[in-house]
Structure formats: C-alpha cells, structure tokens
C-alpha cells in the first residue's frame, strides 16, 4: 500500500516504514504528525483511490525523525568581459519523516 501526499509545495510517495525528506515542518523531533493532503491511495491488490483533488478521509501518520539542513548549493553568476562574478550559497532546511501508517482507506 502506498499514497501520494502533498506537503511543502511538492508531492511525495509514502509507504509504511519509508523515510522521506520534506520541506521544513514546525514540529519537534519525535512528534507524531498527520498529513491530510492525500492525493492518491493505492491499496494492496485493490483499485487506486484518486482524489478530486484530495481523497476524503485518508491520512498518513508519520513520526519526525530529524530536523536538519541539506548540503550547501553554490550559485555562480558570471558575465564575460565585464569583470562581474558573484558566488552565493544556500542550505535548504528539511524535516525527515518516517511513515508509520496510511489510514482512512
């Protein structure tokens, strides 16, 4: 069984026992949360339930494993023959979730 959930402006495939990284959520480590923006649920051996846009009554329960920051990404801007060079760095915050169960199916 798996589900497609929407969080932080992106969509993620969630299966029980899977660990996923999502955009930062305002929860402490060890907290149990419920993701209610479920777009699709595919039960084992059954027909998929497709939301219009969300599946009614479906939720994904997860546990916050870690709050962290990703690797630094460098952005270079360069203009030839103009002596223009800029280097900027960015580290994205993330929340690591362990999917516990998919309910409401």
Helices and strands as residue ranges (DSSP letters): E 2-7, E 10-15, E 19-23, E 32-35, E 38-42, E 49-50, E 59-69, E 73-79, E 84-90, E 93-103
